[in-house]
Amino acid sequence: MSDGCVAVEGVKAPGGRGLCLLSGGLDSQLAICLLREQGVHVEAVVFASPFFKISAAKRAAENLKVKLHIVTFTQDILELVKHPPHGFGGALNPCIDCHARMIKRAGELMSELGFDFVATGEVLNQRPMSQNRRSLGIVENDAALGGRLLRPLSALLLEPTWPETEGLVDRSRLLSLNGRSRKPQMELAAQYGMKEYPSPAGGCLLTEKGFCRKLADLRDHEGLGEERLVWLLLHGRHFRLPGGAKCVAGRDARDNAALKKSQGKGDMLLYTVNVPGPTLLLPCGASEEDLALAAGICAAYGDHGERTAVLVRIVRGDGAEERQVTPLPKERFLGWMQ
Ligand code: SF4
């Protein structure tokens, strides 16, 4: 991708300072380009949490040569997953409240760093739940930026905002995009010389039903108060054992290392000793019955070949022990997987 969206020479620069939400998707990149094209100084902000990778935003910021601010958003989004005032989308995605909160946090950064307004790549009616006219209004109200929220891609279909009425941004050079078609955005991208950009399909784990099953199980058992347990959802296979213990089994070396690193006081860590196999974490401990079942799962995923027993090491706060363990038949425990 080229950084084609620099200010056009000879065009009067209105001279505002905008802070633009950047997911790394095409729309947020275009919003930045549109503003920069008319001479606005733009920097970008992305919100980091376990549910949304920020690598696309980092890549886009690099390509656009725009300064990127990274805001930690985990507690914000967890609070909204627990109590979403405007409800969820198709899974555990509280999109309306999440947008409002991100814009609100961007507004705080705007004041702190001396920007004039916040901009987003939102397009009217592009997403049925979170970008219809009513939702955009709710987001604007809840974010409470007092007119300093600009949506350059659909601005001409919305009420003029403070940076437009104050002449910091030239409204006549903003757009009136509406609806789900991506064609106008793709044409604009071509004009700006953008060749690669991610597909619009999500990227947020809160929209994925498989991930949300694990998240809902955590919410309903241990709760969402401990960030470490939420980050753990990104690794391994997750089981709810019959006695109620949570059990995470690493799928590969990366998972195994992450589980080992995550072991806290009161947790139990299991791994095979005499054959290659997974690392398992019981992140909040377990009853003796559940521990025995977890050891059986650990042995089952080990490379046990013809062996009838596998040596499993159990490490916990008060020491370690090794046990000869019979692999548990998979049909016995696959139903416990989230
Ligand atoms: S898709 Fe995820 S990150 Fe995006 S607004 Fe919805 S909950 Fe927030």
Boltz pocket constraint, residues with backbone or C-beta under 6 A from the ligand:
constraints:
  - pocket:
      binder: B
      contacts: [[A, 52], [A, 92], [A, 93], [A, 94], [A, 95], [A, 96], [A, 98], [A, 99], [A, 204], [A, 205], [A, 206], [A, 207]]
      max_distance: 6.0
